Amino acid sequence: MGRDLTALFDPASVAVVGASDDPAKYGHAVASQALRAPGRRPVHLVNRRGGTVLGRKAATSLTEIGEPVELVVISVPGAGFEAAVDDALACGAKAIVAITAGFAEAGAAGLARQRAVAERVRAAGAVLVGPNCLGIADNTTELYLASDRFAPGGVALLSQSGNLALELQLRGAPHGLGFSRFVSLGNQADVTLVDLVEDCARHEATSAIAVYAEDFGDGRAFARAAAAAGKPVVLLTAGRGGASARSARSHTGALTSSADVVAAVCRDAGVEPVRTPREMTVVLAALGAGPGARARGRRTAVLTDGGGHGAVAADAAEDAGLAVPELSGPAQDRLRSALWEQSAVGNPVDLAGMGEQRPLSYADTVAELLAADEVDAVLMTGYFGGYAASGGGLGGGPADGGAVLAEGETRAAKEIVGHLASVPKPLVVQSMYPRSPSCRVLAEAGVPVFAATEDAARALAAMTGRAGDGPRGVPELPPAAGPLRNPGYHGVRALLAAAGVPFPHAREILDEAGLLTAAEEFDGPYVLKALHLLHKSDAGGVVLGLTDRDALLAAYRVMHARLGAPAYSVEAMADLTGGIELIVGVNRDPRFGPVAMVGLGGVLTETLRDVAFSLAPVPAGRAEELLRSLRAAALLGGVRGRPAVDVAAAAAVIERITTVAAAHPEIAELEVNPLLVRPDGALALDARAVLH
């Protein structure tokens, strides 16, 4: 059920410690907001000098109040913070909101102070938000303890940035977006993002959860909480660049950026990722839409009244991950019966000027598209809204004619709303006149209306999905295994082989005598590898297809003279006929734990960059989905006379590799490259591990 945060969001009484008449101090802003609802609960102002604050008598201490206080906001200089916390707990506080800064964000000493305070708060059975936060608000309980006002609505906003929260308010207002709750996360010394997501998921007045986070704390726990929320979670995070990959010591590490990790988490947990505050606003507006239900498919019909708008919208839709297929013959015939001869009906559907002659043609066409089984969603784009906005058509015309067009367009908007009520599918509108009377009719009925085509397409993508979309679930980590004692090549092979990963015969050798002994143990052709090199192939440390022991010995002498490696591996050469080389790797992310990567492997893997990601361990079924999602997935099924390879066998090996990595927290990177997949199975040809 998660932690009980009732005292935080609906306390019986509130005190603001550090309340001030000085507008430059945060205690002034919080106190001013707290007094907005004095009738809901007692609000006490505390200032060590006493006197009056904001026209009300201020207590010099919490003790002077003379009665218990359930929630205490602390906005005092750092030197007095611990004493203020102790006073709050002594007065019976069950929740503390700590505005005061200068703790973990200031270094090791501040972190130690922060941990000590959090321990005292938890020992007292209380909860602490912050420190270094900007307050909280709950519109549903009239709790206003932040510096800004938040318009009421259904979005719970959990943010590590106060300015971004303010921007979201400003951007959301034109779309009617409002907020049920706001929490400034601060340093999360006690109450964490996970606690808040779980509580907002239970909060009936919250319909969606918006998160801006830089520090996820326990990223896996966040993903599980989001997957179990039962309502949309929209995530904006920073640090999506590839800087973290530059120091990696394997192909897996070099190919795994922070953005890849976050994207994998979002897919597995069913979270909607966004890149900017504008995109977050667009997605939230779409998820809060009214009559149109979320669709399970992405087949989109584009409706326009001009070829340019239609072409641009179709491109934007496909860029957003939507499909814009040509409509079937019967669907086109039904549209022709509703439109005039010059209208295009293939998709995009272009009224070609009919809207100016008969504005209701917009509504008639929407009705036909909504009724078509082959259409999952509709994107309407172009001039709609312009007639009501200007009172006339594109060419001006008599005032009375313009009024007729405006009235017709508004009526069309009302009919569109009626059609959506009868056939609830996602509909999003892009208009040159998004605030016109006819567009307001749509917006007030819950139809998202945008000025920018790319925003409309992104909104529609958030309202639709593919078959099988939804949270895949966050995999549980296996029990931790004993640490890997030998991180060398043969030690890693042995670790994986014990888990059922198949390898060719191999023997580690140190000299010519060992090499000749290995040649007696199994037949050629042979492979010779120099060990303890970062990228063996790039250094010329791998020779394939050595037919017999003489060829093997000659290759060894040349390689050893050139590289002088301390050890080598002699291996049986695998049959590469009809095979495809894959890469399977796991990178342990500091926030989300082990993250798996699969893709096209071999020496060109970093050049091709055809890879897919998921949280590890990866079950075989999910592994097969990842393989089928690759750009070159068609190769797996056989092309140009090549046979299909055994994808199921590859998926089973991927499950074993990722499970091993997930069970070894000491392994920072584990990689098999290549994993050879043939028509008759899968075989690991090389492996490496990098320890933390």
C-alpha positions in Angstrom: 0.0 0.0 0.0 3.0 2.4 0.3 3.6 5.0 3.0 0.7 6.9 4.6 1.2 10.5 3.5 -2.1 11.8 4.9 -0.4 14.2 7.3 1.5 15.6 4.4 -1.4 16.3 2.0 -4.3 16.8 4.4 -3.0 17.8 7.8 -5.2 18.9 10.7 -3.1 21.9 11.3 -0.1 23.7 9.7 2.8 25.9 11.0 5.2 27.9 9.0 8.5 28.3 10.8 10.5 31.2 9.4 7.4 33.1 8.3 8.3 36.7 7.3 7.1 40.0 6.2 10.1 40.4 3.9 9.1 39.6 0.3 12.6 38.6 -0.5 12.4 35.6 1.9 10.8 32.3 1.0 9.1 32.2 4.4 7.0 35.2 3.2 5.9 33.5 0.0 4.9 30.2 1.8 3.1 32.0 4.6 1.2 34.1 2.1 0.0 31.0 0.3 -0.8 29.1 3.5 -3.2 31.8 4.6 -5.3 31.5 1.4 -7.5 28.9 3.1 -7.5 29.8 6.8 -10.9 28.3 7.4 -9.8 24.8 6.3 -7.4 24.2 9.2 -5.5 26.2 11.7 -2.4 28.0 10.2 0.2 29.2 12.6 3.0 31.6 11.7 6.3 31.3 13.6 9.0 33.9 13.7 11.7 34.0 16.4 11.2 37.7 16.9 7.5 37.4 17.4 5.3 40.4 16.6 3.1 40.2 13.6 3.6 38.6 10.2 1.3 39.4 7.3 -1.0 41.1 9.8 -1.3 38.1 12.1 0.3 37.5 15.5 3.4 35.3 15.1 4.6 32.8 17.7 8.2 33.0 18.7 8.5 29.2 18.7 6.4 26.1 18.0 6.1 25.5 21.7 4.5 28.9 22.2 1.6 27.8 20.0 0.4 25.6 22.9 -1.2 22.9 20.8 0.0 20.0 18.6 0.8 20.9 14.9 0.5 18.1 12.4 2.5 19.6 9.5 5.4 22.0 9.9 7.1 24.0 7.1 10.7 24.9 7.9 12.2 27.8 6.1 15.1 29.0 8.3 18.9 29.4 7.9 20.8 26.2 7.9 22.4 26.7 11.3 18.9 26.5 12.9 17.5 23.7 10.9 18.1 20.7 13.2 16.7 22.6 16.2 13.6 23.5 14.2 13.1 19.8 13.2 13.5 18.7 16.9 11.0 21.4 18.0 8.5 20.2 15.3 8.8 16.6 16.4 8.4 17.6 20.0 5.2 19.4 19.1 3.8 16.2 17.6 4.4 17.0 13.9 3.8 14.0 11.6 5.0 15.8 8.5 7.8 18.3 7.8 8.4 20.2 4.6 12.0 21.4 4.6 12.7 24.4 2.5 16.1 25.0 4.0 19.0 24.2 1.8 22.7 23.4 2.3 22.7 19.6 2.8 23.5 16.7 0.4 23.8 19.2 -2.5 26.6 21.0 -0.6 28.9 18.0 -0.1 29.7 15.1 2.2 29.2 17.0 5.5 25.8 18.2 4.4 24.9 14.7 3.4 25.8 13.4 6.8 23.6 16.1 8.5 20.8 15.3 6.1 20.9 11.6 6.9 21.0 12.2 10.7 17.9 14.4 10.4 16.0 11.9 8.2 16.8 9.2 10.8 15.3 11.3 13.6 12.2 12.0 11.6 11.6 8.4 10.7 12.3 7.3 14.3 9.5 9.7 15.4 7.0 8.1 12.9 6.9 11.3 10.8 7.7 12.0 7.2 10.0 14.7 5.6 9.8 16.3 2.2 13.2 17.8 1.2 15.3 19.4 2.4 16.2 21.9 -0.3 12.7 21.9 -1.7 10.2 24.6 -2.7 7.2 23.3 -0.9 4.0 21.4 -1.7 0.4 22.1 -2.6 -2.8 20.0 -2.8 -5.8 21.8 -4.4 -8.1 19.0 -3.3 -7.5 19.7 0.4 -6.8 23.4 0.1 -3.3 23.0 1.2 -1.1 25.8 -0.2 2.5 25.6 0.9 4.5 26.6 -2.2 5.4 30.0 -3.5 3.1 29.8 -6.6 -0.5 29.1 -7.2 -1.5 26.1 -9.2 -4.7 26.0 -11.1 -6.9 23.1 -10.0 -7.1 20.1 -12.2 -6.2 16.4 -12.4 -2.4 16.4 -12.8 -0.1 15.6 -9.9 3.2 17.4 -10.6 6.3 16.0 -8.9 9.3 18.1 -9.8 12.9 18.7 -8.9 12.7 22.2 -10.5 10.5 25.0 -9.4 11.0 27.0 -12.6 10.0 24.0 -14.7 6.8 23.6 -12.6 6.0 27.3 -13.2 6.6 26.9 -17.0 4.2 23.9 -17.1 1.6 26.0 -15.4 1.9 28.7 -18.0 2.0 26.3 -20.9 -0.9 24.3 -19.6 -3.3 27.2 -19.0 -4.4 27.6 -22.7 -5.2 23.8 -22.8 -7.2 23.9 -19.6 -4.6 21.9 -17.7 -4.8 22.1 -13.9 -3.1 20.4 -11.0 -4.4 18.2 -8.2 -1.0 18.3 -6.3 2.4 19.8 -6.6 5.5 18.5 -4.7 9.0 19.9 -5.0 11.1 16.8 -4.5 14.2 18.4 -3.1 16.9 16.0 -1.9 14.4 13.2 -1.1 16.1 12.5 2.2 13.0 10.7 3.5 9.9 10.9 1.2 11.0 9.8 -2.2 9.7 10.0 -5.7 8.6 6.4 -5.4 6.6 7.2 -2.3 4.9 10.1 -4.1 4.1 8.2 -7.2 2.5 5.4 -5.2 0.4 7.9 -3.2 -0.7 9.9 -6.2 -1.7 6.6 -7.9 -4.1 6.1 -5.0 -5.3 9.7 -5.0 -8.8 9.7 -6.7 -8.6 13.3 -7.8 -5.4 12.7 -9.7 -5.8 11.5 -13.3 -2.2 11.7 -14.5 1.2 12.0 -12.8 3.8 14.4 -14.3 7.4 13.9 -13.2 10.5 16.0 -13.7 13.4 14.1 -12.0 17.2 14.2 -12.1 17.6 11.9 -9.2 15.4 8.8 -9.3 16.8 7.4 -6.1 15.9 3.7 -6.6 15.2 3.8 -10.3 13.8 0.2 -10.4 11.3 1.0 -7.6 10.2 4.1 -9.5 9.6 2.0 -12.6 7.6 -0.6 -10.6 5.5 2.2 -9.0 4.8 3.8 -12.4 3.9 0.4 -14.0 1.5 -0.3 -11.2 0.0 3.3 -11.0 -3.1 2.5 -13.2 -3.0 6.0 -14.6 -0.7 7.8 -17.0 2.8 8.7 -15.8 4.7 11.3 -18.0 8.4 11.7 -17.4 10.8 14.5 -18.3 14.4 13.9 -17.2 17.8 15.5 -17.8 21.1 14.1 -18.8 20.0 12.1 -21.9 23.2 12.7 -23.8 26.0 10.1 -24.5 28.7 11.6 -22.3 28.4 8.6 -19.9 29.1 6.2 -22.8 32.4 7.8 -23.7 34.4 6.0 -20.9 32.9 2.6 -21.5 35.2 -0.4 -22.0 32.9 -2.6 -24.1 30.7 -2.3 -27.2 27.7 -2.5 -24.9 28.8 0.4 -22.7 29.8 2.5 -25.7 26.4 1.9 -27.3 24.3 2.5 -24.2 23.5 6.2 -23.4 21.4 7.6 -20.6 18.6 8.2 -23.2 18.6 4.5 -24.1 18.3 3.5 -20.5 15.4 5.9 -19.8 13.6 4.8 -23.0 13.9 1.2 -22.0 12.6 1.9 -18.5 9.7 3.9 -20.0 8.8 1.1 -22.4 8.9 -1.6 -19.7 7.0 0.5 -17.2 4.4 2.0 -19.6 5.7 5.6 -18.9 5.2 8.3 -21.5 8.7 9.9 -22.0 9.0 13.5 -23.1 12.0 15.8 -23.9 10.8 19.3 -23.1 8.2 21.1 -21.0 6.3 21.9 -24.2 6.1 18.3 -25.1 5.0 17.4 -21.6 2.2 19.9 -21.8 1.1 18.5 -25.2 1.1 14.9 -23.9 -0.8 15.9 -20.7 -3.4 17.8 -22.7 -3.8 14.7 -24.9 -4.1 12.3 -22.0 -6.7 14.5 -20.4 -8.8 14.6 -23.6 -12.5 14.0 -23.3 -14.8 12.1 -25.6 -12.2 10.2 -27.7 -11.0 6.9 -26.1 -7.4 5.7 -26.3 -7.0 3.6 -29.4 -5.1 0.3 -29.5 -3.8 0.9 -33.0 -2.0 3.7 -34.8 -3.7 3.8 -38.2 -4.3 7.5 -38.6 -6.5 9.4 -41.1 -5.3 12.9 -41.9 -8.2 15.3 -42.8 -7.2 18.6 -44.3 -8.6 21.4 -46.4 -5.3 22.1 -48.2 -2.7 19.9 -49.8 0.2 21.5 -48.0 -1.2 21.1 -44.6 -2.1 17.5 -45.3 1.3 16.5 -46.5 3.1 18.2 -43.6 0.7 16.6 -41.1 1.2 13.2 -42.7 4.9 13.5 -42.3 4.6 14.7 -38.7 2.3 11.8 -37.9 4.8 9.3 -39.2 7.6 11.0 -37.4 5.6 10.6 -34.2 5.3 6.9 -34.8 1.8 6.9 -36.3 0.9 5.1 -39.5 -0.9 6.9 -42.4 -2.0 4.1 -44.7 -3.9 4.5 -47.9 -7.6 4.0 -47.2 -9.3 1.0 -48.8 -11.5 1.2 -51.9 -14.8 0.9 -50.0 -13.7 3.6 -47.5 -12.7 5.9 -50.4 -16.1 5.3 -52.1 -18.0 6.3 -48.9 -15.9 9.5 -48.7 -16.6 10.3 -52.4 -20.3 10.1 -51.8 -19.9 12.8 -49.0 -17.5 15.1 -50.8 -17.2 16.7 -54.2 -15.3 15.5 -57.2 -12.0 17.4 -56.7 -11.6 16.1 -53.1 -8.8 13.7 -52.5 -9.8 10.6 -50.5 -6.8 8.3 -50.4 -5.2 9.6 -47.1 -4.6 12.5 -46.5 -8.2 13.3 -47.2 -8.3 16.7 -48.7 -11.6 18.7 -48.9 -10.0 20.8 -51.6 -12.1 23.9 -50.9 -15.3 22.2 -50.0 -15.2 23.5 -46.5 -15.6 27.0 -47.7 -18.6 26.1 -49.7 -20.1 23.8 -47.0 -18.5 23.9 -43.6 -20.5 20.9 -42.5 -18.4 18.8 -44.8 -15.8 18.8 -42.0 -18.2 17.1 -39.7 -19.5 14.7 -42.4 -15.9 13.6 -43.3 -15.0 13.1 -39.6 -18.1 11.0 -39.2 -17.0 8.7 -42.1 -13.5 8.4 -40.8 -14.5 7.6 -37.3 -16.9 4.9 -38.6 -14.2 3.2 -40.6 -12.8 0.1 -39.0 -9.5 0.6 -40.7 -9.0 4.0 -38.9 -7.9 4.1 -35.3 -7.5 7.9 -35.0 -8.0 11.2 -36.9 -5.8 14.2 -37.3 -7.6 17.2 -38.6 -5.3 20.0 -39.9 -5.4 23.3 -41.6 -7.9 26.2 -41.9 -10.7 24.9 -39.7 -11.4 27.7 -37.2 -10.6 30.4 -39.6 -14.1 31.0 -40.8 -15.4 31.6 -37.2 -12.3 33.6 -36.4 -12.5 36.0 -39.3 -16.2 36.0 -40.0 -15.6 35.1 -43.6 -13.8 32.9 -46.1 -10.3 33.0 -47.5 -11.2 35.6 -50.1 -13.2 37.9 -47.8 -16.7 38.3 -49.4 -19.8 39.9 -48.1 -20.3 40.2 -44.4 -23.5 38.2 -44.4 -21.8 35.4 -46.3 -18.9 35.4 -43.8 -21.4 35.2 -41.0 -23.0 32.2 -42.6 -19.6 30.4 -42.9 -18.8 31.2 -39.3 -22.1 29.9 -38.1 -21.7 26.8 -40.3 -18.2 26.1 -39.0 -19.3 26.4 -35.3 -22.2 24.1 -36.1 -19.7 21.7 -37.7 -17.6 21.7 -34.5 -20.7 20.8 -32.5 -21.5 18.0 -34.9 -18.0 16.7 -34.6 -18.4 16.5 -30.8 -21.6 14.5 -31.3 -19.9 12.1 -33.7 -17.1 11.5 -31.2 -19.7 10.7 -28.5 -21.2 8.1 -30.7 -17.9 6.6 -32.0 -15.2 7.5 -29.4 -11.8 7.4 -31.2 -8.9 9.8 -30.7 -9.3 13.1 -32.6 -6.7 15.9 -32.5 -7.0 19.2 -34.3 -4.3 21.5 -35.6 -5.6 24.9 -36.6 -4.2 28.2 -37.8 -6.8 29.7 -35.5 -6.7 27.5 -32.3 -8.6 30.1 -30.2 -11.4 30.7 -32.6 -15.0 30.1 -31.4 -15.3 26.9 -33.4 -12.0 25.5 -32.0 -13.1 26.5 -28.5 -16.2 24.4 -29.0 -14.0 21.4 -29.7 -11.5 22.2 -26.9 -14.3 22.7 -24.3 -15.6 19.2 -25.3 -12.2 17.7 -24.6 -10.8 17.6 -28.1 -7.1 18.7 -28.1 -6.5 21.7 -30.3 -3.0 22.9 -31.2 -1.4 25.6 -33.3 1.6 23.5 -34.3 1.3 20.4 -36.5 4.1 18.6 -34.7 2.3 19.1 -31.3 -0.9 17.7 -32.7 0.9 14.6 -34.1 2.7 14.1 -30.8 -0.6 14.4 -28.8 -2.3 11.8 -31.1 0.6 9.4 -30.6 0.1 9.7 -26.8 -3.6 8.8 -27.3 -2.9 5.7 -29.4 -0.9 2.5 -29.2 0.2 -0.6 -30.9 -1.3 -4.1 -30.3 0.4 -5.4 -27.2 1.4 -1.9 -25.9 1.2 -1.1 -22.3 3.5 -1.9 -19.4 5.5 -5.0 -20.1 6.4 -5.1 -16.4 9.6 -4.4 -14.6 11.6 -7.7 -14.1 12.5 -8.8 -10.7 16.2 -9.1 -10.0 17.4 -12.7 -9.3 19.1 -13.4 -6.0 22.7 -12.2 -5.9 25.2 -14.9 -6.8 28.7 -15.3 -5.4 31.0 -12.7 -6.9 32.9 -13.5 -10.1 36.5 -14.4 -9.0 38.1 -14.6 -12.4 36.9 -11.8 -14.7 39.3 -12.9 -17.5 38.0 -14.3 -20.8 37.9 -18.0 -19.8 36.5 -17.1 -16.4 33.6 -15.3 -18.0 33.1 -18.1 -20.5 32.9 -20.6 -17.6 30.4 -18.4 -15.7 28.1 -18.2 -18.7 28.6 -21.8 -19.7 27.5 -22.9 -16.2 24.2 -21.0 -16.9 23.6 -22.9 -20.1 25.2 -20.5 -22.7 26.8 -22.7 -25.4 30.4 -22.1 -26.5 32.8 -23.9 -28.9 35.6 -26.0 -27.3 38.4 -23.8 -26.1 41.6 -23.9 -24.1 43.7 -21.1 -22.6 47.4 -21.5 -23.4 50.5 -19.7 -22.3 53.1 -21.1 -24.7 53.7 -23.3 -27.7 53.6 -26.5 -25.6 50.1 -25.6 -24.4 49.0 -24.7 -27.9 50.1 -28.1 -29.2 48.3 -29.9 -26.4 45.1 -27.9 -27.2 45.4 -29.0 -30.9 45.3 -32.6 -29.8 42.2 -32.1 -27.7 39.9 -31.1 -30.6 40.0 -31.1 -34.3 40.4 -28.0 -36.5 39.8 -25.7 -38.1 40.9 -23.5 -35.2 40.6 -19.9 -34.0 43.5 -18.2 -32.2 42.8 -15.2 -29.9 45.2 -13.0 -27.9 43.7 -12.5 -24.5 43.7 -9.4 -22.2 43.2 -7.0 -25.1 40.3 -4.5 -25.1 39.3 -5.0 -28.7 41.1 -8.1 -30.0 39.9 -7.9 -33.6 41.0 -4.2 -34.0 44.5 -5.1 -32.6 44.9 -8.1 -35.0 44.5 -10.4 -32.1 42.1 -12.9 -33.7 42.8 -15.3 -36.6 40.1 -17.5 -38.0 40.0 -20.7 -40.1 43.4 -22.2 -39.1 43.1 -25.6 -40.8 45.6 -27.7 -38.8 48.2 -27.6 -36.1 50.9 -26.4 -38.3 48.8 -23.4 -39.4 47.8 -22.8 -35.8 51.5 -22.9 -34.6 52.6 -20.5 -37.4 49.8 -18.0 -36.6 50.7 -18.2 -32.9 54.4 -17.4 -33.5 53.5 -14.4 -35.7 50.9 -13.0 -33.3 53.0 -13.5 -30.2 56.0 -11.8 -31.8 53.8 -8.8 -32.7 51.5 -8.5 -29.6 53.4 -10.4 -26.8 50.1 -11.1 -25.1 50.4 -12.9 -21.7 47.9 -15.6 -22.8 46.0 -16.9 -25.8 42.9 -19.0 -26.4 42.7 -21.8 -28.9 39.2 -22.6 -30.0 37.3 -24.8 -32.3 36.2 -22.8 -35.4 32.3 -22.5 -35.6 30.5 -23.2 -38.8 29.4 -19.7 -39.9 27.3 -20.9 -42.8 23.9 -19.3 -42.8 24.6 -17.6 -39.5 23.9 -14.0 -38.3 26.1 -12.4 -35.7 24.3 -10.7 -32.8 25.6 -8.8 -29.7 24.1 -9.3 -26.3 25.2 -7.1 -23.5 24.2 -5.8 -20.1 25.2 -2.5 -18.6 24.6 -1.8 -14.9 23.1 1.7 -14.7 23.5 3.4 -11.3 19.9 4.5 -11.3 18.0 1.6 -12.8 20.3 -1.4 -12.4 21.1 -3.9 -15.2 19.9 -2.8 -18.6 20.2 -5.3 -21.5 21.1 -4.5 -25.1 20.6 -6.8 -28.1 21.4 -6.1 -31.8 23.5 -6.9 -34.8 27.0 -7.9 -33.6 30.4 -8.6 -34.8 33.2 -6.1 -35.5 30.9 -3.6 -37.1 28.4 -3.4 -34.2 29.3 0.2 -33.1 29.2 1.3 -36.8 25.8 -0.2 -37.5 24.2 0.7 -34.1 21.2 -1.5 -34.8 20.4 -2.3 -31.2 17.4 -2.4 -28.8 17.2 -2.1 -25.0 15.2 -3.5 -22.1 15.6 -3.8 -18.3 17.4 -7.1 -17.4 16.9 -9.9 -16.9 15.1 -10.3 -20.2 12.6 -13.2 -20.5 12.9 -15.2 -23.8 9.6 -13.9 -25.1 10.7 -10.3 -24.6 14.1 -11.1 -26.1 12.4 -12.3 -29.2 10.4 -9.0 -29.4 13.6 -7.0 -29.1 15.2 -9.0 -32.0 12.1 -8.5 -34.2 12.3 -4.8 -33.5 15.8 -4.3 -35.1 16.0 -2.4 -38.3 17.6 -5.5 -39.9 15.1 -8.0 -38.4 14.2 -9.2 -41.9 17.6 -10.9 -42.0 16.5 -13.2 -39.2 13.7 -14.6 -41.3 15.9 -15.3 -44.3 16.4 -13.1 -47.3 17.7 -13.6 -50.9 17.9 -17.4 -50.5 19.4 -17.4 -47.1 17.7 -19.7 -44.5 15.8 -18.3 -41.5 17.8 -18.5 -38.3 16.6 -20.0 -35.0 15.4 -16.8 -33.2 13.8 -18.8 -30.4 17.2 -20.3 -29.6 18.8 -16.9 -29.6 16.1 -15.6 -27.3 16.7 -18.4 -24.9 20.4 -17.6 -24.8 19.7 -13.9 -24.3 17.6 -14.8 -21.2 20.5 -16.8 -19.7 23.1 -14.1 -20.4 21.0 -11.3 -19.0 20.0 -13.4 -15.9 23.7 -14.0 -15.1 24.5 -10.3 -15.4 21.5 -9.3 -13.2 22.6 -11.8 -10.5 26.2 -10.3 -10.3 26.1 -6.7 -9.0 29.9 -6.6 -9.2 29.8 -6.8 -13.0 29.4 -3.3 -14.6 29.3 -4.6 -18.1 28.8 -8.1 -19.5 28.9 -8.8 -23.2 28.7 -11.7 -25.6 29.8 -10.6 -29.1 29.2 -12.3 -31.4 26.4 -14.6 -30.5 26.2 -16.6 -33.7 22.6 -17.6 -34.6 22.2 -20.3 -37.2 19.2 -22.2 -38.5 20.0 -25.0 -36.0 20.7 -23.0 -32.9 22.8 -20.3 -31.2 26.5 -20.3 -30.1 28.4 -17.7 -28.2 31.8 -17.0 -29.8 33.3 -14.4 -27.5 32.6 -12.9 -24.1 33.9 -10.2 -21.7 33.1 -8.8 -18.4 34.1 -5.4 -16.8 33.9 -5.2 -13.0 32.9 -2.1 -11.1 
